[in-house]
Amino acid sequence: MQNHQDNSTPQIDVASIDTSYDVVVVGARAAGAATAMLLARRGLKVLAVDRGVYGSDTLSTHSLAGAGVLQLSRWGLLDRIREAGTPVTNRMTFHYGENVVDIDIPARGDVDGLYSPPRPLLDRTLVDAAAEAGAHVRHEVSVVRVTSNDTGRVDGVELDIGGRRQRVSARFVVGADGVRSRVARQVGAEIVRQETVTTAGVFAYFEGVRDDTIVNHYLPGRAAVVIPCEPSVACVWVGMAPDEFDRTARGNIAEAHESRLGAFPEIAGPLLEARRISGYRAFPGMPGFTRKAWGDGWALVGDAAYFKDPVSAHGITDAFITAELLANSISDVVDRDVDEDSAFAHYERERDEMAAAMMPSVAAVAALPDDLTLVQQGFRGMSRAMKAEHELIGSGFGATAAC
């Protein structure tokens, strides 16, 4: 959203960046800030850098699945999201043409429903928690290159700090820098799985809408979703095939959003009484993938390692889960002398099991097929996978590495 940039929290002068850390995390949004926070809470010396501005916005579906909300609660951060005014969602509706499915979201302990916070709020909360735990978090700092020693092991990064270069060594470098990860590219992390379908979308934010229900509508080749993220404010997204986006929406996304909403009168009608409070933004589509998740001295987390079509609205939760899995594996190596290969292989195996359970169902929905029963089956498959994720988190993730 456009009205959420906040640079009020001062950052320690970048000149205070040390020359050596246990872990350097490249990227300080949902995945990177969570990883830095968890590692710092375990006593590791951590630097997290991000080329963006503290509190800046980013493309997002906002939604946290139950597993992600549970993690925020366990990390002691859910109250901060609530206190900032993020509304709780207690109901979801799915419209598959004329077929309507209503789902109530029951409270489970401290998790009283689902939350879809604005990204500047969520990212600031995680960054602040990482800094409170002792991590050094620096914004407007770019990584020029990932460095390696004579044996080829990654051993640090070279930073661009306002035009000044600084070399920082680290036992591990973590790439949390998104789908086009520079870290992944420089370490040669190949894509090991890629989907063939994706959904393009256009979205904007509206004020004066119901904020306790996530609404999903699907028609052949079309979709529309309403995700509440602030009191009486929701992100309203319309989806279409990428080729349709290229033909009709590219360069005219406002008209594309408005015209496609007309196919969903249950959404378009209430919006006549609402007020649009943002510009329109677009996502042209990108098929889901998994990359090799680790190597000698490096690992990837969040979208850098595992990306699904945004129709899943599960990216932030994936970021949280992979952050905790990776933090557990790194701390096992550093604190418990667990074999590095075993620890990181465990991380990748858990990631791959999550992806295998979720990605086919997401692809089924992202295809926006004419047969809407396939969309419904896709969401049922996602629901089963999310239940398994919730059980994994509720169990404390189990053993983090072979011992």
C-alpha positions in Angstrom: 0.0 0.0 0.0 1.2 3.5 -0.7 0.5 5.0 2.7 2.6 2.7 4.9 6.2 3.7 4.4 7.8 4.5 7.7 11.4 5.3 8.2 11.0 6.4 11.8 13.1 3.7 13.5 16.7 4.8 13.2 19.2 2.4 11.8 22.7 2.2 13.3 25.2 3.9 11.1 26.3 1.5 8.4 29.9 2.3 9.2 29.4 0.1 12.3 29.1 -3.1 10.2 31.7 -5.5 11.5 34.1 -7.4 9.3 33.0 -10.9 10.4 29.7 -12.7 11.3 28.5 -16.1 11.9 25.7 -15.5 9.3 25.1 -12.8 6.7 21.5 -12.8 5.5 20.9 -11.0 2.2 17.4 -9.6 2.2 15.5 -8.3 5.3 11.8 -8.8 4.6 9.6 -11.7 5.7 12.1 -14.5 5.1 15.3 -12.7 5.8 14.2 -10.7 8.9 12.6 -13.8 10.4 15.8 -15.9 9.8 18.0 -13.2 11.3 15.7 -12.8 14.3 15.7 -16.6 15.0 19.4 -16.9 14.6 20.2 -13.9 16.8 17.8 -15.3 19.5 20.0 -18.4 19.5 23.0 -16.2 20.2 24.6 -16.2 16.7 26.3 -13.0 15.4 24.1 -12.0 12.4 24.1 -9.3 9.8 21.0 -8.8 7.6 21.2 -6.4 4.7 18.6 -5.1 2.4 18.9 -2.8 -0.6 15.4 -1.3 0.1 14.4 1.3 2.6 13.2 0.4 6.1 9.4 0.2 6.1 9.0 0.3 2.3 6.2 -1.6 0.6 6.4 -4.6 -1.7 4.1 -6.7 -3.8 2.2 -9.1 -1.6 -1.0 -11.1 -1.1 -0.7 -10.2 2.6 -2.3 -13.4 3.8 -0.9 -15.5 6.6 -2.2 -19.1 6.8 -2.9 -20.5 10.2 0.6 -21.9 10.5 2.1 -18.5 9.9 -0.1 -16.9 12.5 0.9 -19.6 14.9 4.6 -18.8 14.3 4.0 -15.1 14.9 2.4 -16.0 18.2 5.2 -18.3 19.2 7.7 -15.7 18.3 5.9 -13.1 20.6 5.0 -10.9 17.6 1.3 -11.5 17.0 0.2 -8.9 19.6 2.3 -6.3 17.7 0.3 -7.0 14.6 -3.0 -6.9 16.4 -2.1 -3.7 18.3 -1.3 -2.0 15.0 -4.9 -2.5 14.0 -4.7 -5.5 11.7 -8.2 -7.0 11.6 -8.7 -10.7 12.3 -10.4 -12.9 9.7 -12.8 -15.5 11.1 -14.4 -16.5 7.8 -13.5 -17.5 4.3 -15.8 -17.9 1.3 -15.1 -19.7 -1.9 -17.3 -19.2 -4.9 -16.8 -21.7 -7.7 -19.3 -20.3 -10.2 -22.7 -20.9 -8.5 -21.2 -23.3 -5.9 -20.4 -21.5 -2.6 -18.4 -22.9 0.2 -18.2 -21.0 3.5 -15.5 -21.8 6.1 -15.4 -20.6 9.6 -11.9 -20.1 11.1 -12.0 -21.3 14.7 -9.8 -19.9 17.4 -7.0 -22.1 18.7 -5.4 -20.7 21.8 -3.7 -17.4 21.1 -4.4 -17.8 17.4 -7.9 -16.3 17.1 -8.1 -16.3 13.3 -6.2 -15.3 10.3 -4.3 -12.1 9.7 -3.2 -10.3 6.5 -1.1 -7.4 7.7 0.2 -4.7 5.4 3.7 -5.6 4.3 5.4 -2.5 5.7 3.9 -3.3 9.1 4.9 -7.0 9.0 8.4 -6.4 7.7 9.1 -3.6 10.2 7.8 -5.9 13.0 10.2 -8.6 12.0 13.2 -6.3 11.5 12.6 -4.6 14.8 12.4 -8.0 16.5 15.7 -9.1 14.8 17.4 -5.9 16.0 16.1 -6.4 19.5 17.5 -9.9 19.5 21.0 -8.5 18.7 21.1 -8.9 14.9 22.7 -6.1 12.9 20.1 -5.0 10.3 21.1 -2.5 7.6 18.9 -1.1 4.9 20.0 0.6 1.7 22.9 -1.7 1.5 23.5 -3.9 -1.6 25.5 -7.0 -2.1 27.9 -6.7 -4.9 29.1 -10.3 -4.9 29.2 -13.4 -2.9 32.8 -14.3 -2.0 34.5 -17.7 -1.8 37.8 -19.1 -0.5 40.4 -21.1 -2.3 38.4 -24.3 -1.9 35.3 -22.8 -3.5 33.4 -22.5 -0.2 31.3 -19.4 0.2 32.9 -17.3 2.9 31.2 -13.9 2.9 30.0 -11.0 0.8 31.2 -7.7 -0.7 28.8 -4.9 0.2 28.0 -1.6 -1.5 27.4 0.9 1.4 26.4 4.2 -0.2 29.1 3.8 -2.8 31.7 2.5 -0.4 32.8 -1.2 -0.7 33.2 -3.4 2.3 34.1 -7.1 2.5 32.3 -9.0 5.3 33.3 -12.6 6.1 30.8 -15.2 7.4 30.6 -18.8 8.2 27.3 -18.9 6.2 25.6 -16.7 3.7 21.8 -16.9 3.4 20.1 -15.7 0.3 16.6 -14.3 1.3 16.6 -11.9 -1.7 13.5 -13.1 -3.5 12.6 -14.9 -6.7 15.4 -13.2 -8.7 17.9 -13.9 -6.0 21.4 -12.5 -6.7 22.8 -14.9 -4.2 21.2 -17.9 -5.9 22.6 -16.7 -9.3 26.1 -16.2 -8.0 26.4 -19.5 -6.2 24.8 -21.4 -9.1 21.7 -22.7 -7.3 19.9 -24.5 -10.1 16.1 -24.8 -10.4 15.2 -28.4 -9.6 11.5 -28.1 -10.1 9.4 -25.7 -12.2 5.7 -25.5 -12.8 4.3 -24.8 -16.3 1.3 -22.6 -15.4 0.9 -19.3 -13.6 -1.7 -16.6 -13.1 -1.3 -12.9 -13.8 -3.1 -10.4 -11.7 -3.9 -6.7 -11.0 -4.8 -5.4 -7.6 -5.6 -2.2 -5.7 -6.7 -1.3 -2.1 -10.1 -0.1 -1.2 -11.4 1.5 2.0 -14.9 0.9 3.3 -15.2 -2.8 2.9 -15.9 -5.7 5.2 -12.7 -6.7 7.0 -13.6 -10.0 8.7 -13.9 -12.3 5.7 -11.6 -13.3 2.9 -13.6 -13.7 -0.3 -12.6 -15.9 -3.2 -14.5 -16.0 -6.6 -13.6 -18.2 -9.5 -15.0 -18.4 -13.0 -13.5 -20.1 -16.1 -10.3 -18.2 -16.8 -11.1 -15.5 -14.2 -10.6 -15.0 -10.5 -11.2 -12.2 -7.9 -10.1 -12.2 -4.3 -10.7 -9.7 -1.4 -8.2 -9.8 1.4 -8.7 -7.5 4.4 -5.4 -6.0 5.7 -6.4 -3.0 7.8 -9.6 -1.9 9.5 -12.2 -1.5 6.7 -9.4 -1.8 4.1 -8.8 -4.7 1.7 -6.6 -5.7 -1.2 -8.8 -6.5 -4.1 -7.1 -8.7 -6.7 -8.3 -10.0 -10.1 -6.6 -12.8 -11.9 -6.3 -13.9 -15.5 -4.1 -16.0 -17.7 -0.7 -14.4 -18.6 -1.5 -14.3 -22.3 -4.7 -12.5 -21.6 -2.8 -10.1 -19.4 -0.3 -9.4 -22.2 -3.1 -8.9 -24.8 -5.5 -6.7 -22.8 -4.0 -5.5 -19.5 -0.4 -4.7 -20.0 -0.1 -0.9 -20.2 -3.8 -0.4 -19.1 -4.0 -2.2 -15.7 -6.6 0.1 -14.3 -9.1 -0.7 -17.0 -8.2 -4.4 -16.7 -9.0 -4.4 -13.0 -12.3 -2.5 -13.4 -13.6 -4.5 -16.3 -12.8 -7.9 -14.9 -14.4 -7.1 -11.6 -17.6 -6.7 -13.5 -17.7 -10.5 -13.9 -18.0 -10.7 -10.1 -21.0 -8.6 -9.0 -20.8 -9.9 -5.4 -17.5 -8.1 -5.1 -18.0 -5.2 -7.6 -21.3 -4.2 -6.0 -20.1 -3.4 -2.5 -17.0 -1.6 -4.0 -19.3 1.0 -5.5 -19.7 2.3 -1.9 -16.0 2.0 -1.1 -13.1 4.3 -1.9 -10.0 3.3 -3.8 -7.0 4.5 -1.7 -4.1 3.2 -3.9 -3.0 3.0 -7.5 -3.2 -0.2 -9.4 -0.4 -2.7 -9.4 0.2 -5.8 -11.6 1.9 -9.1 -11.5 2.4 -10.6 -15.0 2.8 -14.1 -13.7 5.8 -16.4 -12.9 5.6 -20.2 -12.6 6.4 -21.7 -9.3 9.7 -23.3 -8.7 12.1 -24.8 -6.2 15.9 -24.2 -6.3 18.7 -26.2 -4.8 18.4 -24.9 -1.2 22.0 -25.1 0.0 25.7 -25.6 -0.8 29.1 -25.2 0.7 28.7 -22.2 3.0 25.4 -21.0 1.6 21.7 -21.6 1.8 18.5 -20.0 0.4 15.3 -19.2 2.2 11.8 -17.8 1.3 11.1 -17.0 -2.4 14.7 -17.4 -3.2 14.4 -21.1 -2.5 10.8 -21.9 -3.1 8.2 -19.9 -4.9 4.6 -20.7 -5.6 2.0 -18.9 -7.7 0.5 -16.0 -5.6 -2.9 -17.6 -6.2 -2.0 -19.7 -3.2 -1.6 -16.6 -0.9 0.9 -18.7 1.0 4.2 -17.1 0.3 4.7 -15.3 3.6 3.8 -18.5 5.5 6.3 -20.4 3.3 8.9 -17.8 4.2 8.3 -18.2 7.9 8.4 -22.0 7.8 11.6 -22.2 5.8 13.2 -19.5 8.0 12.6 -21.5 11.1 13.7 -24.8 9.5 16.9 -23.1 8.2 17.6 -21.3 11.5 17.2 -24.7 13.3 19.7 -26.3 11.0 22.3 -23.5 11.2 22.1 -23.4 15.0 22.5 -27.2 15.1 25.7 -26.9 13.1 27.0 -24.0 15.2 25.8 -24.9 18.6 25.6 -28.7 18.6 28.3 -29.6 16.1 25.9 -31.5 13.9 27.4 -32.4 10.6 26.8 -29.5 8.2 25.7 -31.7 5.2 23.3 -33.6 7.4 21.7 -30.5 8.9 21.3 -28.7 5.5 20.1 -31.8 3.8 17.4 -32.1 6.5 16.4 -28.5 5.7 16.1 -29.2 2.0 14.3 -32.4 2.5 11.6 -30.7 4.7 11.3 -28.0 2.1 10.9 -30.4 -0.7 8.2 -32.4 1.1 6.3 -29.2 1.7 6.6 -28.3 -2.0 5.6 -31.7 -3.2 2.5 -31.6 -1.1 1.5 -28.0 -2.1 2.7 -27.2 -5.6 0.5 -29.5 -7.7 -2.6 -28.2 -6.1 -1.5 -24.6 -6.5 -0.8 -25.2 -10.2 -4.3 -26.7 -10.6 -5.8 -23.4 -9.3 -3.4 -21.2 -11.1 -4.4 -22.7 -14.4 -7.9 -21.1 -14.0 -9.5 -24.1 -15.8 -13.0 -24.1 -17.3 -13.9 -27.0 -15.1 -14.3 -25.3 -11.7 -14.4 -28.6 -9.9 -10.6 -28.7 -10.6 -10.2 -25.4 -8.8 -12.1 -26.7 -5.8 -10.0 -29.9 -5.7 -6.9 -27.7 -5.9 -8.0 -25.7 -2.8 -8.8 -29.0 -1.0 -5.3 -30.2 -1.7 -3.8 -27.0 -0.4 -5.9 -27.3 2.7 -4.6 -30.8 3.4 -1.0 -29.6 2.9 -1.6 -26.6 5.2 -2.9 -28.9 7.9 0.3 -30.9 7.7 2.3 -27.7 8.0 0.4 -26.6 11.0 1.1 -30.0 12.7 4.8 -29.6 11.9 4.9 -26.2 13.6 2.8 -27.3 16.5 5.2 -30.2 17.1 8.1 -27.8 17.3 9.4 -29.0 13.9 10.6 -32.2 15.4 14.3 -33.2 15.1 16.1 -30.6 13.0 18.9 -32.9 11.8 20.2 -36.4 12.0 22.0 -37.0 15.2 
